[in-house]
Amino acid sequence: MKKEIVNELFWLRSLSCLAVVLLHSIAASSYNFPENNQELANLFKQLSLFGTPTFVFISIFLISKFYPNGTPTGFLTKRFKYLLFPYVFMALIYAIFDTYFALGHFNNAQYLKEVLKNIIFGDYIAWFIPLILQLYILYSLVHKFLDKISPVVIIPLSLLINIIYLLYFSITKPLGVIPFSDYIWYRGYWILFFGWIFYFVAGYYAAKHFKQYIEFVKKHITTIVLITISSSILLVSLTHFNIISSISTKRPDVLIYTSCMISIIIYISTKINNIPKFIVLVNNYSFSIYLLHSLFIYSIDPLPFMNQLTYTITIFILSALFSIIVAHIVNKIPIGKYLVGNVQTQKKKRKKQTTEKYLTTK
């Protein structure tokens, strides 16, 4: 059976990938130019927060669309193979950078510590991979249950659960009786699927009822835009007034903002028949860009003539470009896709794309 995919996902995947790169580029420039007023930088960082949650949404959207009656035999094995090998390999690579950052030189004991942190706790850029694997398992367990429940009931309920979960870790302090509680409260709770359950449910039903979802977005686009503006103002205000100090995708107020951004991107993409080659390129290399870009961002120092803006633009462009080049070269060898992620081979068409390969990298 052919697996039909919609053009809208090209835009979602590409723009969310670029949002992640932009977020990290701004963070790096803020680190290198601490003397600058960071209000504007923080604004754009917060507006870029929809990136990673959109990746989660897309991952579940695809599996729900391709396998509405449940995943076939061997599905999880295949996904684990395509995701875990790059996860472990890149954990080894990032541990080298983490070691030098911590000590200023290489040390075997520190390197081993960083490797274990990366692999066991997801303490690096690819932490989302264990999350995606959890969601794949969750889908295989609950898809029949979700089929029996109205999305009108379960989507608001999942949003409430998600908000309560994230809010709890935002306003409480670590419980000393729990092992590694400091780390769990700092970032460990990110990896558990509870923190992303709304995107899971939304992606599931969006795929199941995609035509109805598109029609809903078209009908209510003005309201969606207004909610997006309001939620972005709230997002910035909570940070500005230090009510929620962290600028993170794991904030409860990001849930509404991200869902609206997804809807707006989908709405705009329905108005564009031809997908630009640039969008197709970023889509095809999105997984590798996600895995690799931070290596380049933190390897490129600002030149003397640069200011924060020019440095941000430079590392944003170069980190994405170098990630594509490295992924292209490494994928030329047989095991390359198990090192830096599998590269897609989608080509531009007018209206729709047919492929099953999307699931091999998410």
N, C-alpha and C positions, 0 to 999 in steps of 0.2 A: 504494500500500500504506500502511495506517495505521501510524503509529509509536506504539507503546504505551509509556508511561513509568510508573514506579511511584511511589507516594506517598512512599516512603522517600527519594527524591532531593530532595523538597521540604524535608524536615527536614535532610538533609545540607547542602544548598546554603545554606539560611537560617542554620543554626547555625554553619557554617564562616565565613560572611560576618560574622556578629556576633562570632565569635571574633577575626577579623582586626581589626575595629573596636575591640574591647576591648583587644587587645594594644597597638595604637597609642595608645589613650586612656591606658592605664597608663603607657606610655613617656613620653607628654607630661606626665602628672601628676608622674612621677618627676623629670623635667627641671625642672618649676616648683616642686617641693617637695624640693630636694636635701637639706635638713637633716633630713628624716624618715628613720626606719629603713626601708630599702627591702626588707627580707626578705620581708614579706607581699606587697608589690607584685611582686617578682620571682617569687614562687610562682605568682601568678595569671597573670603574663605567660607563664610556662613552661607552665601548663596550657592556655593559649590557642594554643599553637604548632601545633595540628592544623589550623588554619584554611586557610592557603594550600595545604598538601599535599592537603587534601580537595578543594579546587577542581580541582587537577590530576587527582585520581582521578575526579571526576565528569565532567570533560571527556572523558577517554578512555572511561569507562563508556558515555557517551552515543553517541559515535561508533561504538564496538564494537557496541552494541545496535541502533542504527539502520542501520548499514551493515556487517553481518557478512561480506559478500562483497567488501568494498572500496568506496571512496568513488566516487560517480558523477562523470561529466564536469562540470566547473565547480564542484565542491565547494570545492576549495582557493581558487579565485578569489573565491568568495562569502565564505568565511571570512576571507580576507585583507582583503577590503573592509570587513567589519563590525568587524574588530579593529584593522587598521592605521590607519585614519582617526582613531578615538578615541585611539589610542596617540600619534599625532603631535600631534593637537590638545591633548591633556592635557599632553604634553611641553612645549608652548609656555606653557601656563598655569602649570604647576608651576615652570617656569624663572623666572617673575616672582617667585614666592615665594623660590626659591633665591637669586636675585640680592639681594633685600632682606635675606635672612638672612645672606648672606656679607659684604655691604658696609654694610648699614643704609640704603642708598639705591639708586635704579635707575641702572644703567650699561649702555650698549649693548654694550660689549665683553664685560662679565661675563655679560650676558643671552645673547649669542650662544654663549659658552662653555658655559653651563648648558643651552641648547637642544641643542647638539651632544652633550653628555654624556648627556642624557636620551634622545635619539633613537638615537644610535649605540651607547651602552653600557647603555641601560636603567637609567639612574641615578636612577630615581624610582619611585613606587608601582606603576606599570604595567609593571614589568620582567617580570612573568609573561606578558605578551602574546607577546613573541618566543618564550618557552618553549613556550606552548601551540601556536603555529604550527609550531614544530619537531616537536612530538609529533604533530600532524596529518599532517605530511609523513612522519614515521617510520611512522605507522600504515599509510599507503598503500603503504609499501615492504615492511613486514615482516608484515602480517597473515596472509598465506598461510603464511609460515614458522612463525608462532606457532600456527596451526591444526594443524600437524603435530607439535607438541611437547606433551608432557603438562605441565599446570600444576604438577604435583607436582615436576617437574624444574626448570622455568624460573622459577617464583616464588622459590624459595630462592636460585637462582643470581643472579637480578636483585637480590635483597636483599643478597647478598654483594658484588656489583659496586658497588651503591650505597653501601654502608657503606665499602668501600675507597676509593672516589672521594672521599667527603666527609671521611673520616678523613685522607686524604692532605693535603688543603688545611687541615685543622684543626691538624695537628701539624708541618707543614713550613713553611719560610720561602720567600718569593718567589725564583725563579730569575732572577738578573739578566740572563741571556742571552736571556730571553724578553721581547719588547716588551710594555710596559705590565704587567709581572709584578706590580708592587705592587697595581695595581688588580684584576688577575685574582684574586690571592690574597685581596684584601679583599672583593670581591663579584662579580667577573666570572664566576667559575665557576658561580654560581647559575644563569645563563641557559642554560648548556649542558644538553642533555637527560640527560646521564649522571647528573647529580645528582638526577634524578627518575625514573629508569628503573624503580625498584621500583613506584612508584605507577602508571606506565604499564602495566606487566605485570599488576599486581593489578587495575586497573580494566578491562583488556581481558578477563581471564578471569572476573571477577565478573559482567560483563554476559553473557558467553557461557554461564555456568552459574549464573545468578542464583538459580534455585529451589534448586539444590544448595547454593549459598552460604548462602542463608537458613536452610536446614535445618541446615547445619553450625554456624552461629552459634547457633541455638536449642538445639542439642544440647550445645554447649560454652560456653554463655554464662558459667557460673560460672568456668571456666578463663580465659576472655577478660577478665572483670572483674579477676580476680586478677593477670593479666599486666599489665593497664592500671595497676593500683595499684602494682605493682612497678616498672614502667617509669617511672611518674611520680615515684616516690621516687628512682629512679636519676637521672632528669632533673634533679631539684632538687639532689640530693647532689653530682653532678658540678660543678654551678655553685657550690654553697655552698663546696665545698672547692677551688674554682678549678682543677679538673682540665680542664674545658672552660669557659672564662670567658664566652663569648658566649651570649646568649639569642637563639637564632635557629632558624628552621624548617629551616635547612640543616645542622643537627647530625646526626651519624649515629644518635644515640640517640632522635631524634624519629621515626624510621621505624617502629619497633615501636609506640611510643605512639600515633602517628596511625592506624596500621592497626587497632589495638584500639578506638580512639575511633570510627572509622568503623563498625566492627561493632556497637558498643554503641548508637550512634545508630540504626542500621538496625534493631536488635533492638527497641528501645523504640518506634520508629515503626510497627513491625508490629502493636503492641498498641493503636494509636490509629486508629480508623476515620475520624474527622472531622479534617481538617487545620484548625487555627485560622486565622482570617483574617489574623492577624498574621504567621504563618509564610508564608502565600501571598504577602502583600505584600512581605516581605523577599526571598523567592525571586524574585519578578518584577523587583525593582529591584536584585538582588544585584550585577550587573556594574557598574552605575552607582554603587552604594554603595562598591564596592571602589575605583573610580576617583576618587571625589570626596571621600570622608570625611576624608582627611588635610588637605585644604584648610581644612576647618572646624575640625578639631582644633587646628591650629596658628594659627588666627585668633581663637580664643576664649581670652582670658586669664582667669585665676582672679580672682574678686571678693574683696574684703578679708575677708569673713566665711567664705570657703570654706577647707576643709582638703583634704588630698589625696584622701580618699574622696569627698567631695561634688563636688569638681572632676572626678574621674574619671567619676562617674556622670553628671554634667551633660554633659560633652563626648561621652561615649559615646552618650547619647540624642540630643543635638542634632546631632551630626555625621551620624548615620544618618538622622535626620528631615530635616535640611536637604538631604542628598544625594538623598533621595526626592523632595522638593519641586522641587529644581532639575532633576532628571532628568525629572520629569513635565512641567514647563513647557517645557524645551528640546525634548523629544520631540514637542511640539505643532507645531513647525516641520518642514518636509520633511526637512531635513538633520540634524535633532537627534540621530538615532540614530548618525550618523557623528561626532558631537562628544563626547557623554557616554555612549555605549553604548545599545544597543537595549533597550527596556523590554518585558518579557514581559506577556502578557495572560491568564495562566492563572487560572482560577476554581476555587474549592473544589468538590470532588466527594467522594463517600464513599470510593471505593476506588482508582480509577485515573484517570490523566489521559492524554489523547491529544494529542500535539503534536510538531511537528518544529522548533519555534522555539528550543528550548534550545540548539541548536548555533550559532545566530546570534550568541550573546554569549559563547561560550566556545571 
